[in-house]
Amino acid sequence: MHEILSQLNHFFQTLGVPGLALNSFIESFFLVPPPDFLLITMDLANPEKALFYATICTIASAFGGAFGYAIGYWGGRPVFNFLFKNKHEQFENVEKLYNQYGSLAVFFSAFTPIPYKIFTIASGILNMNFWKFLIASFFGRGLRFFIVSIVLMLFGETIKEYIEWVILAVTIVIILFFVILYKKRHAFSTKK
């Protein structure tokens, strides 16, 4: 499997920018290497185009997410079970997250290393509001890819091995922000 993913990554790399877009699109609903690897390689090779590459990744990935949503919407649980064999528990976990957090669950799956493809297809199955899904996907994917590109533009090769830690740190900050916001809103609504 590792060899197949490595060959796919090489294939996308040989296509340049269209390969980056194709990789980002397909990864949103199917098992291919995450576009981050190709994005990092291209950012380091041409730092002046890093924001352009992040934009390509974001748009293609959000459209791929919409395609994944359509797969879930029209194909339902049988398609999910076919694509993600033995992942029944993950679907149930995704459903719980939706019930608790709504579109924020999509945002975090789009931003963090959580498998975004599972959320895109599950969103269609669970009939989540499409526009909320698309907005959460766009901002989650955009934040992820732009952070990678901006950090690499600023620090170059020296930061490459720590990029996952940077994303994790930003994730923690965002979670804290939403927790504080939730507590303030909750405190405000109980005072009324």
Salt bridges, closest charged atoms under 4 A:
GLU27 OE2 - LYS117 NZ 3.52
GLU27 OE1 - ARG141 NH2 2.58
ASP36 OD2 - ARG144 NE 2.82
GLU157 OE2 - LYS160 NZ 3.60
GLU164 OE2 - ARG144 NH2 3.77
